[in-house]
Amino acid sequence: MTKRFTAVGVLLLGALLFTFLLVMPRGALASEKQPGPGKTEEITRGAVTGQTQAKGYDHPNQYMHVKPVQIADNMEPVIQHPEQDQAAREKLAALEKRFGQKPNILIFITDDVGWLDPGFNGGGEAVGNPTPNMDRLAHDGLILTSAYSTPSCTPTRATIHTGQNPLHHGLLRPPMYGEPGGLDGAVTLPAILQKLGYVTQGVGKWHMGENEGSLPQNVGYDDYYGFLGVSDMYTEWRDIYFNPEVALSPARFQMMEKLGFDHNNVHCVKGKKGVEKVYEINLTTIPNLDQDWCKYSEKFIKKMAGGKKPWFLYHATRACHFDNYPNHEFAGKSPARTVYSDGMVEADDILGRLVKALEETGQLENTLIFFTSDNGPEGEVPPHGRSPFRGFKGSSWEGGVRVPTFVYWQGMIKPRRCDGLFDLADLFNTCASLAGAPGAAVTKYLPKDRYVDGIDQASFWVADNGQANRRSRIYTLNQFFSGVRIDEFKALMAVELEKAIFPRGFQAGFSGEVVTQTGGVLMVNLYTDPQEDVNSGIRHIPMMVPLGAEATRYQEVLKKYPPQVKVGFGN
């Protein structure tokens, strides 16, 4: 623990320097203009550049100066907006009265899609993969420009399901080829929703453990249809172009066939042990997976129409994770004609089909739709996604963790774009809130030693012009507490150096070296420096001080609720 958080103490050096500047005699700055003999001068702003009449401005969703409220000992503190909360509650109550039940919830999560890939963030047609369905919903909903995943897929999926960041849920990286470790024993979002009267359905990529205790039906799902691992795990060793050293070696190929992971698309049902193996995933069947999954979700949506219970649908696409094998209908359909962009076009079409099913069955107005990606673009195996920020999947640079995100709810969410902070851990709290367990009420479903990193953001979404309820964003990188953001400022404590090991090739998230201590007062301004390549920590110490205090606060959280490792590095 001490080694892991040594860098946090470095941030506090800024506090000492800031105090020194405060007590330094007036005029110690060589450039400060001094009044002449017998003259007085009152300068409140601009001591270096001269007096100014500028009044300045405060902006929404900037909370550096605001003290958040601790609503429960085992939960992150929140920025409270009483009037906003009241307005949101009134809208939700009116909708529930109209439909006679809580809202349906659809989470649509893509794989390895970058912030700049969809059209609503500036990509789409401009990068060769039009996304008209995503764009239409996004522009009619709330586009979250500062929404955050974890650096890779399994940690993010576990974060959504537990409301915890990887340091707390313990899935620090994806388990591969049957490695042990998963959600076993965790109280999940769908499990809580079941207790609140919801029907829970999962479709698509799971990748949160294959052991019996981690299977979907044992952690909250009434039904699950999809695969248990990750796309490349089923195909890369079969492909003579990508891995000839395996595909063209009968003995090695047989070794892969016998590895202890499930090679199939499976069906899981609550109350039934194990899985039903539907069909093997191979180079013949994989192009049809997303289409098969789409039909399953469409069928579920139509089945639930007119039902007496609200429902939760978690739909996780296979695209756009490498190796991409687009369905034959979509191969070459993107103007870019890459397998990645074809996958984007297919994912967009699938989202459109699910929305159409909601419209045709009269469920759209009472269904919240949340769209996101599990991490930033993968950068080692081209073709891959795009981001305007530094870094790729596998890193805690913005490119690795800031993901394209919007939330749509017809008639309930006012169309707008907002840079308020949102962590995918917040889905846990926010969905529970919409289902009837707002704020600290969700803790009654959790063990007392469980820390919740998520925040209830329901009022942020639903209230007209709502503001974020999250003050800070904690970054993790593998087993490290790597950074903290408040407003536009981000302090760096553990970073990845992309070129530290390999001088050639694709130097992305999983090829870099993790440095546990940054060795200085390091901070970036994400508005002026989205590439995170200029240190502003020394020049802007007044912003570094509260960032350091926030890092210290979360260090204390980790002492009281220690990190755990279920799937990690070297374990």
Steps between C-alpha positions, in 0.01 A plus 500: 500500500779744594686446175184528296413841635842662537419722202198641679725664756690671222185688407495655845832672432289741302315595816825600670609713206157661481519590871843653442359719224219615728734618776767643268543876552305719260719611212721191515403428143741700289234585244246633751432871455563699821312822590707820510570706820186631665272298272269208581380234265230239554554206272271202541580332168788527258788573739750403231326636193339806650158570644204359309128566495418147383239348727562137397248220461399183674391210283271201555652166605815658645539400863860562600374745763205288617506255790304183417271327748570156644158330483626165633827383648552240226412724204674774305399855605263686268427851384144564607247701299177504706288684243630280219431187703144614572433581133629158394290318761186680382563404136570138593191478720280639221638245253450212742141610557445511125638151426424336832854370550865598522689567175665236285879528469707410193880513524663467158875452538737480205852355505820704449316793339690828523365840606531631144344203320128591512366796306359671808858561618629611160579163342243302308507594134816706556694184585328264258236337719165685507303450822157652429313311772752582771505862386123541494458366851800690634388834363152443643651405837784593733850463353754448778833633375688401817375146562757251623559127476794308644806423282368163374185299447460258792575764765244733338228236474556409865491869592160542333367195682644579846527879518863457600822592327748216433695556822187404692340229286837339430471425126806701399529352152313264267524128580607313188455143378329368811708675765323493839341806653178694451192650665450200728338621824445859390166676547428635152271757344271241337477313832379817671261573213353152540420582863340824381265308271688503170540228240871487413633394160859491379612454140844489341849516642535405867874471585455520878589145592411149381491321835156396629473784754579761235254379238235758412205311652685485834571874520161648422379406152177316433633410157824552308587422138852559371859390549694493824837626376627749244480503120862424411515211745284289269659581165856633505662160543287362216601764244799405285569867422507632857650203685651251254729371777187351659253457213753311286631283784261207566646437847471863612155530347389198700648659813277805447194284440556329836559818704253543784277772361157468346526519121130558443222749480305403812161538665475550877174485699437592862464190715687277258857392562763550234435610144323368194747486212311641200771482232877519470654838419745469212592681180172388342262602777665812639383736220140420599534549876391863521204431274400200710529702820298785351214262416507369857472852646228593253306191607541592867379857447191379312429234762504760779251732330188535710658314791442593862867520588768749387809351341876545480682405178880494486600466133875467440617487137789292367600775257730686492751284688775344292503274314203645319305274269204709382179333401495445122224759465729764654837402351613805301187695594697774673666758269829418674453131409707383796375218717495742795288762327273229359453385860407855603236518226361162608487604867318819402246300302443265794434792735250635247321163488463486878358853507259407221381203707436736790307738275289226341405355839421837660780476758734775383367778724544291813846369411830664584774423245864533603774466235872471572823307432691279743826690447680718249628371166732203494832607348715193441300318233386720210256599370369655819299789637585865540529748786607865514670430832833350597526125545310184418323213669717365780607843625346760729583782261176659381508306173485175693212585732291790364229333296217605264185512710144625488176438686166525319152501649222631281317786669701463821851618414549843348731492194837649591874439518673517838855462632394410854696203634342157462662168589352176371491391865219757529276271294470274804367777723299683236314194371428389857371851568262492203380158616418625852824506703634857472810642667610312812195269481695265273730409790226299671551240227877485557730359768635764737861440394418578136616842376300661218701715259194591294275801551126540441479724193126464432426868563790600275334312216134573559482858630493763226855632464607271784856516627726212598493371857861380481781731614803285415597206286744238633726334239637148540761318295545130569571483875574872532305806608627699204335843504216728595300759306300797629353736240748535212804410712649152531781400736722211390647255751564185294526512124581286199801591286410378155854482362679379811543139386450455127660756266310373195150387414165602643578657837162497668333413827622149561850552360608779731664496841313594816687746720384487861632842598495810284765673709362853491202729528338389176171641379344561160222732387275283285338801332821658378704179475284197410815318387635514857850594390565820700534512879307790650539394862765757593347799324150430633569390856169646632324226304754237597430540871135386498591220260761382746248516781255292298768241429574484872129457575474201268822355639321490836205325336735231374644455849153446646369298205818329371556406137459138400626288212286234334660524156824695489862509398728237644221336701 
